[in-house]
């Protein structure tokens, strides 16, 4: 179970926090998401992703919302079930080029995916798009957060994420840190995948 706090940032706030972060541990991520043409996974609150990190490591990840996700997300709290397995760079490239290979994989996220969806649906997996992220760790008292700058459909987003088994305590720590540096707390309700889908819909509505 993943319990995560998300805060949206202005560029000014991001710059302040970036200067406090550990840039020596920065990660460049390419997050490619998959779904069927009729968005079967999204309708069921699921997200399927291949992440390539610093062009060295790759991971296959499946996330599924729990019942309380939508309500808690209004306060920037996101709770999801998560299954993740490290895969080879060759596998990652193969999945991106031929998405229906994911359904045949023996990796734990793919096995779990097959318990949620019919095999006929999974043969029609396709790439939804890719989100590029610069991620740096940020120590906030006794908590370690992740500072993200990410782009989707040409738009830049700034965000802080923090995973914790005790969100109440973690949130107090984040808010105290923000107050110290004059940063307004802006809980982020949506996710990177939601921004990707939203941008895709806008492109479809734009006259050619």
C-alpha positions in Angstrom: 0.0 0.0 0.0 1.4 3.4 -1.1 0.4 6.4 1.1 1.7 9.6 -0.4 1.3 13.3 0.2 1.5 15.6 -2.8 1.9 19.3 -2.8 1.9 21.6 -5.9 4.6 24.3 -6.0 5.1 27.5 -7.8 8.4 27.9 -9.7 9.6 30.3 -7.0 8.8 27.8 -4.2 10.4 25.0 -6.3 13.6 27.1 -6.7 13.8 27.7 -3.0 13.5 24.0 -2.2 15.7 22.9 -5.1 18.6 24.9 -3.5 18.0 22.9 -0.3 17.9 19.5 -2.0 20.6 16.9 -2.5 21.3 17.4 -6.2 24.1 14.8 -6.2 21.3 12.2 -6.0 19.2 13.6 -8.8 17.3 11.2 -11.0 16.1 11.7 -14.6 13.0 9.6 -15.2 11.1 8.7 -18.3 7.6 7.4 -17.3 5.7 5.8 -20.1 2.1 4.9 -19.4 -0.2 2.3 -21.0 -3.9 1.7 -21.4 -6.4 0.4 -23.9 -7.9 2.6 -26.5 -11.1 2.9 -24.5 -9.2 3.5 -21.2 -10.2 0.3 -19.5 -7.5 0.6 -16.9 -8.2 4.3 -16.1 -12.0 3.5 -15.6 -11.0 1.0 -12.9 -8.7 3.4 -11.2 -5.5 1.6 -12.4 -2.3 3.0 -13.8 0.4 0.9 -15.7 3.8 2.4 -16.2 7.3 1.6 -17.4 9.9 3.9 -15.7 13.5 4.3 -17.0 15.7 6.0 -14.5 19.0 7.7 -15.5 19.0 5.5 -18.6 20.4 2.7 -16.3 17.5 1.1 -14.4 13.9 0.2 -15.5 10.8 -0.7 -13.5 7.3 -2.0 -14.4 4.7 -0.6 -12.0 1.0 -1.2 -11.5 -1.0 1.1 -9.2 -4.7 0.7 -8.3 -6.7 3.2 -6.3 -8.3 2.2 -3.0 -11.9 3.2 -2.3 -11.0 6.3 -0.3 -8.5 7.7 -2.8 -10.8 10.3 -4.5 -12.0 11.8 -1.3 -8.6 12.0 0.4 -6.9 13.3 -2.8 -8.8 16.5 -2.3 -6.4 17.2 0.6 -3.4 16.0 -1.4 -3.4 12.5 0.1 -3.1 9.6 -2.3 -3.6 6.0 -1.2 -3.0 3.2 -3.8 -2.1 -0.4 -4.0 1.2 -0.7 -5.8 3.1 -3.6 -7.4 6.6 -2.8 -8.8 9.4 -5.0 -10.3 12.7 -4.0 -11.7 13.1 -5.1 -15.3 15.9 -4.9 -17.8 16.3 -1.9 -20.1 15.8 -4.3 -23.0 12.4 -5.4 -21.6 11.5 -1.8 -21.0 12.2 -0.9 -24.6 10.3 -4.0 -25.8 7.2 -3.1 -23.7 7.3 0.5 -25.0 7.5 -0.7 -28.6 5.0 -3.5 -28.3 2.8 -2.8 -25.3 0.8 -6.1 -25.5 4.0 -7.9 -24.4 3.3 -6.6 -20.9 0.3 -8.8 -20.6 2.5 -11.8 -21.2 5.2 -10.9 -18.7 5.9 -13.0 -15.6 6.7 -9.8 -13.6 4.5 -9.3 -10.5 2.7 -6.2 -11.8 1.8 -8.0 -15.0 0.5 -11.0 -13.1 -1.6 -8.8 -10.9 -2.9 -6.9 -14.0 -4.2 -10.2 -15.4 -6.3 -10.7 -12.3 -8.0 -7.4 -12.8 -8.6 -7.4 -16.6 -9.6 -9.9 -19.2 -6.8 -11.1 -21.5 -8.8 -9.8 -24.5 -8.6 -6.3 -23.1 -4.9 -6.6 -22.4 -4.0 -7.6 -26.0 -5.0 -4.0 -26.9 -2.7 -2.2 -24.6 -1.2 0.9 -26.2 1.1 3.8 -25.1 -0.8 6.7 -23.6 2.3 8.9 -23.5 5.5 9.7 -21.5 6.1 12.1 -18.6 9.6 13.3 -18.1 10.7 14.0 -14.5 13.7 15.5 -12.8 13.5 14.1 -9.2 15.8 15.2 -6.3 15.6 14.1 -2.7 14.9 16.8 -0.1 15.5 16.3 3.6 12.7 17.9 5.7 13.6 17.4 9.3 13.3 13.7 9.9 11.4 13.1 6.7 12.8 12.7 3.2 10.6 14.0 0.4 11.1 14.0 -3.4 11.1 17.3 -5.3 9.8 16.9 -8.9 10.0 19.0 -12.0 8.0 17.2 -14.7 6.7 17.9 -18.1 3.7 16.6 -20.0 2.3 17.9 -23.3 4.9 20.7 -23.2 3.7 22.0 -19.8 5.9 22.2 -16.8 4.7 21.2 -13.3 6.5 21.6 -9.9 5.6 19.2 -7.1 6.7 17.8 -3.8 5.9 14.2 -2.9 6.4 12.4 0.4 5.6 8.7 1.2 4.8 7.9 4.8 3.0 5.3 6.8 1.8 8.1 9.1 0.5 10.9 6.8 -0.7 13.0 9.6 2.7 13.3 11.2 4.4 13.7 7.9 2.0 16.5 6.8 2.8 18.4 10.0 6.5 18.1 9.2 6.0 19.4 5.7 3.8 22.3 6.7 6.3 23.4 9.4 9.1 23.2 6.8 7.1 25.2 4.3 6.3 27.9 6.9 10.0 28.2 7.8 10.8 29.0 4.2 7.7 31.1 3.4 6.1 28.6 1.1 2.3 28.3 0.8 0.9 24.8 1.1 -1.0 23.8 -2.0 -2.2 20.1 -1.9 -2.2 18.5 -5.3 -5.3 16.5 -6.0 -4.3 15.0 -9.4 -1.5 12.8 -10.5 1.0 12.7 -13.4 -1.2 10.2 -15.2 -4.2 12.4 -14.8 -2.4 15.3 -16.4 -1.3 13.1 -19.2 -4.9 12.0 -19.9 -6.2 15.6 -19.5 -3.7 16.8 -22.1 -4.6 14.0 -24.5 -8.3 15.0 -24.3 -7.5 18.7 -25.0 -5.4 17.7 -28.0 -8.4 15.7 -29.4 -10.7 18.7 -29.0 -8.3 21.1 -30.8 -9.4 21.6 -34.5 -6.9 20.4 -37.0 
